[in-house]
Amino acid sequence: MQELWAKLSSAGPVLLRGLGSLLKAQMAWKHGEFTDAACMYLWIALDAAHSLTLQKLRDSGVNNPTSQDASNHFKTIAGYETPWERFFEDDYENRIRFIHPDHRFGAEVRPQLLADDYL
């Protein structure tokens, strides 16, 4: 725990927010009435991962990196191909449906959420 604490104490705000969001997502998912909140936390964590990846690319000399650059970098470090061209583009529509009450896919009182949307 002390080693983990030492690493986290020097982490930046984006990394800490992303990690905190992952923890909150797990806690919210345990209670069915908060499953939509769990996904919201995951989208915050994904956005933090996106921001951290773009920063890493900038630090390595890539000028004005794109979401496609981030996706390519993710493929490199993960060691497997993904079906999307841009960073986590696969979940874009779900995020829009949940965050915006009136969106291009049509307004919904409670957007449908499936277990695999979280998993």
C-alpha positions in Angstrom: 0.0 0.0 0.0 2.8 2.4 0.8 4.4 1.9 -2.6 1.0 2.6 -4.3 0.4 5.6 -2.1 3.9 7.0 -3.0 3.0 6.7 -6.7 -0.4 8.3 -6.3 0.9 11.2 -4.2 2.9 12.4 -7.2 0.1 11.7 -9.8 -1.5 14.6 -11.6 -5.1 15.7 -11.3 -6.3 14.0 -14.5 -4.9 10.6 -13.5 -6.4 11.0 -10.0 -9.8 12.0 -11.4 -9.7 9.0 -13.8 -8.8 6.6 -11.1 -11.4 8.0 -8.7 -14.0 7.7 -11.5 -13.1 4.0 -12.0 -13.6 3.4 -8.2 -16.9 5.3 -8.2 -18.1 3.4 -11.3 -17.5 0.1 -9.5 -19.3 1.2 -6.4 -22.3 2.5 -8.4 -22.6 -0.6 -10.5 -23.2 -2.7 -7.4 -26.6 -1.0 -7.0 -29.0 -1.4 -9.9 -30.6 2.1 -9.4 -27.2 3.7 -10.1 -26.1 1.8 -13.3 -26.4 4.9 -15.4 -24.2 6.8 -12.9 -21.7 3.9 -13.2 -21.5 4.5 -17.0 -21.1 8.2 -16.5 -18.1 7.6 -14.2 -16.6 5.3 -16.8 -17.0 7.9 -19.5 -15.1 10.4 -17.3 -12.4 7.8 -16.8 -12.2 7.2 -20.6 -11.9 10.9 -21.1 -9.1 11.0 -18.6 -7.3 8.1 -20.4 -7.8 10.0 -23.7 -6.3 13.2 -22.2 -3.4 11.3 -20.7 -2.7 9.6 -23.9 -2.8 12.8 -25.9 -0.4 14.4 -23.3 2.0 11.4 -23.6 2.0 11.9 -27.4 2.7 15.6 -27.1 5.5 14.9 -24.6 7.0 12.5 -27.2 7.0 15.2 -29.8 3.8 14.7 -31.7 2.4 18.1 -32.5 -1.4 18.5 -32.0 -2.2 14.7 -31.7 -5.6 13.5 -32.8 -7.9 10.9 -31.4 -6.7 8.6 -34.2 -3.1 9.1 -33.0 -4.3 8.2 -29.5 -6.0 5.1 -30.8 -2.9 4.0 -32.7 -0.8 4.5 -29.5 -3.3 2.5 -27.5 -3.1 -0.4 -30.0 0.7 -0.3 -29.6 0.7 -0.5 -25.8 -2.2 -2.9 -25.6 -0.8 -5.3 -28.1 -4.0 -5.9 -30.0 -6.0 -4.3 -32.8 -9.2 -2.5 -32.0 -12.1 -2.0 -34.5 -12.2 1.8 -34.1 -10.2 4.4 -35.8 -10.4 7.0 -33.1 -9.9 6.6 -29.3 -12.8 4.7 -27.8 -15.1 5.8 -30.7 -17.1 2.6 -30.3 -19.0 4.0 -27.3 -19.6 7.5 -28.6 -23.3 7.1 -29.4 -24.1 5.7 -25.9 -22.3 8.6 -24.3 -24.2 11.1 -26.3 -27.5 9.4 -25.5 -26.9 9.4 -21.8 -25.3 12.9 -21.4 -27.7 14.9 -23.6 -31.4 14.5 -22.9 -32.3 15.8 -26.4 -29.9 14.5 -29.0 -29.7 13.6 -32.7 -30.8 10.0 -31.9 -34.0 11.1 -30.4 -35.0 12.2 -26.8 -35.5 9.5 -24.3 -36.8 9.6 -20.7 -34.3 6.9 -19.7 -31.9 5.7 -22.3 -31.6 1.9 -22.6 -28.5 0.6 -20.8 -27.2 -2.9 -21.2 -24.7 -4.8 -19.0 -22.1 -4.7 -21.8 -22.3 -0.9 -21.9 -20.6 -1.0 -18.5 -18.5 -4.1 -18.9 
